[in-house]
Amino acid sequence: MAIDVVALRSRFPSLAHGFAFFDGPGGTQTPAPVAEAIARTMTGPLSNRGTVSVSERNAERTVAEFRAAYADLLGVPASGVVHGRSATQLTYDFSRHLAKTWRAGDEIVLSRLDHDANVRPWIQAAQRAGVAVRWIEIDPATAGLDLDSYERALSPRTRLVAVTAASNVLGSLPPVRLIADRAHEVGALVHVDGVHYAAHRLVDVPALGADLFVCSPYKFLGPHCGVLAGSPDLLGTLAPDKLVPSADTVPERFEFGTLPYEVLAGATAAVDFLAAMDPGGEEGHDGADAAGPAGLRESAGQGVPGVSRRECLRRSLRSLHAHETALRARTEDGLRALGDAVTVHSKAPERTPTLLMTLEGRDAREAQAHLAARGVVAPAGSFYAHEVFAALKLPDPSLRVGLAPYNDAEDVDRLLDGLSSFLRTAV
């Protein structure tokens, strides 16, 4: 089957304002069931976690449901799911945890394709530990990683390889499994930034070969927070600095202070919303009649008899990929029709529906403002991709267009019309 985009769009209150949003890589719009789950949890009753009162049990259940949802989304055990304020915060935390195990003479390998959140925490941890930093370079011809440079960077001294699963500006999808296998051959751990990847592909952390994997629910319809997934056995070997009375079990030992239960509930609802985007045949997701249009349920977390949430996610993400690929093709065809005035720098054979472009002789921020005045949201900047912009000598700002589940053909046509009218204006 396929995603019913009309039904899906009806669940996003922000779309009623008439905007066409292409800023998904920076954070998607929020569907009503996610906001409702947050409000429902906050109004509870709700207390801190425990087993005595109903309010305590509500908090305990919310945490368990969050871990179960992200276990299904990421293909890991629930006990390997760690909540954090953001993927950046989690990466900083784990850079400190891992750096405790490094010694002078060790090395780490980083990627020029990465968001700075998967670069700077590791560089700063390496500096404190006296550890050398090696680099995987970008191949300018493909906007992907130069794997020869990776082979040169890797050595028996390598303790960590940190790499993105998808570039947040170019959309490029590196061969993460190949990179991970080579890292494991020399005894290194692999930390994967999946923030952009998880918004467009079904994640299977073990299949990727990632030892640690971070993502951000607000990039795929959820609230602002971060999630780290890893093997419980590996997490059990890491000793974070923590308060004496706080839990020392995995994964709780990595979550400092009281958890934001309402945020966890919203993050769970986002996973359930994703799972319900394509009902996947006659059995549907909660059943087509009970679920409403296209299986998009009024509430989250109910499940389907005989169909796992993981399988529902597989169906939905497969249909989402087809939907976004068709819109990306429509967008690229329209950009090509604008001629040499537009240069698209996203060109990897395997990539997400994210396009970075420059406009000949024009300021990208002026283009952003021109589009915004016409109800089209497409940001300009370098988007924390410091190494990418430096390596490819890209102008800062550049214009980024990122497709999300709620985009449709009309959105794309509005974007293209807006760019065309901008290019016709006098310089």
Salt bridges, closest charged atoms under 4 A:
GLU60 OE2 - ARG49 NH2 2.91
GLU65 OE2 - ARG61 NE 3.55
ASP72 OD2 - ARG309 NE 2.79
ASP93 OD1 - ARG96 NH2 2.77
ASP106 OD1 - ARG159 NE 3.33
GLU107 OE2 - ARG134 NH2 3.13
GLU107 OE2 - ARG157 NE 3.03
ASP116 OD1 - ARG120 NH2 2.68
GLU137 OE1 - ARG112 NE 3.11
GLU151 OE1 - ARG182 NH2 2.81
ASP181 OD1 - ARG177 NE 2.79
GLU185 OE1 - ARG182 NH1 2.52
ASP204 OD2 - ARG310 NH2 3.99
ASP211 OD2 - HIS184 NE2 2.83
ASP241 OD1 - LYS100 NZ 2.99
ASP248 OD1 - ARG253 NH2 3.56
GLU252 OE2 - ARG49 NH2 3.61
GLU252 OE2 - ARG67 NH2 3.65
GLU255 OE1 - ARG67 NH2 2.79
ASP272 OD1 - ARG297 NH2 3.75
ASP272 OD1 - ARG309 NH1 3.16
GLU283 OE2 - ARG315 NH2 2.48
ASP286 OD2 - ARG297 NH1 3.14
GLU298 OE1 - ARG11 NH2 3.39
GLU311 OE1 - ARG314 NE 3.30
GLU311 OE2 - ARG315 NE 3.66
GLU324 OE1 - HIS200 ND1 2.83
GLU332 OE2 - ARG328 NE 3.54
GLU332 OE2 - ARG351 NH2 2.83
ASP333 OD1 - ARG336 NH2 2.39
GLU387 OE1 - ARG112 NH1 2.84
GLU387 OE2 - ARG120 NH2 3.05
ASP408 OD2 - ARG9 NE 3.48
ASP411 OD2 - ARG9 NH1 3.19
ASP413 OD2 - ARG330 NH2 2.93
